[in-house]
Amino acid sequence: METRQAAGVLSEARRVVVFTGAGMSAESGVPTFRDALTGLWARFDAERLATPEAFHADPDLVWGWYEWRRARVRRAEPNPGHLAVAAIEARVPAITVVTQNVDDLHERAGSQAPIHLHGSLFAPRCAGTGAHPATFPDVEAAMAAEGGRIPPPRCASCGALVRPGVVWFGETLPEAGLTAAVEAAASCDVLLTVGTSGVVHPAAEIPRIAAGAGATVIQINPEPTPLDRVATLNLRGPAAKVLPAVVAAAWPGVSA
Ligand code: BJW
């Protein structure tokens, strides 16, 4: 019932925002942020590791964690949920895909220019100036060291450590991306929020901005979240199952 309602709203929409979090990639085998610490990493707290303070205190530990995650994402494939987002993108007049994810699975599924509010696992930068480009050491070596500490490389220009190109707690989000996301949320008629716990700000404000501006907010998540109250429609279930069902109901004959 709710799938059909969501499909009806989506097929009529002129301006759509798709806002995604870690649950979007869960069925590709990428652990969600708050489930990420499995195996050898189980004794660490993700919210502590994803900070500038953790990197300064123990760069080898933090770089090793990101190399482990980058290797996992390289082995992962987009799931039917990512493909469904790309299918929506091909069918609505205007769409903005805004992701909190640091993987590249939306791009690999065919989304044209997703906004990465929290950066990327694939864009390392100099921790000294932030301006100098940086490259990764050999990926096979990183994979071989899976689960272990790895010293970060040094910036070829200034010798400072190279850091992951992600946004840590206490850091500002990329200004252009955040502005574009806020503008899209404020002017869309439908916002789909998929696989996010909705607790990390300022990103979590994006669905709230859309709802405040009168958009229909559709949430897809197997679990309740603080966004339940913001959403007009709550579709309980995994992204890789629910999103293709919505696309199939919105545009019969289209398989994502
Ligand atoms: C499925 C599924 C399936 C499972 N299908 N679904 C206002 C109030 C309170 C605090 C703050 C505030 N404003 C700012 C703050 C501080 C802080 C913050 O928000 N803290 C909160 C934790 C309380 N924010 C910041 O520090 C931000 N910066 C900032 O505000 O700068 C301004 C400033 C600067 C200096 C001084 C003061 C202010 C920066 C936030 C950066 C977040 N970065 C991270 C790490 C990125 C790198 C990395 O990956 O390592 O981004 S944290 C982490 O959380 C990551 C994620 O993108 C983000 C969101 O998580 P997400 O995607 O929602 O994942 P999960 O795991 O939480 O949830 C998964 C969901 O999927 C669940 O709901 C599941 O049920 C669901 N699911 N399987 C669909 N198959």
Boltz pocket constraint, residues with backbone or C-beta under 6 A from the ligand:
constraints:
  - pocket:
      binder: B
      contacts: [[A, 20], [A, 21], [A, 22], [A, 23], [A, 24], [A, 26], [A, 27], [A, 32], [A, 33], [A, 34], [A, 35], [A, 50], [A, 100], [A, 101], [A, 102], [A, 118], [A, 166], [A, 167], [A, 168], [A, 169], [A, 170], [A, 171], [A, 172], [A, 173], [A, 194], [A, 195], [A, 196], [A, 197], [A, 198], [A, 199], [A, 200], [A, 201], [A, 202], [A, 220], [A, 221], [A, 222], [A, 223], [A, 224], [A, 225], [A, 237], [A, 238], [A, 239], [A, 240]]
      max_distance: 6.0
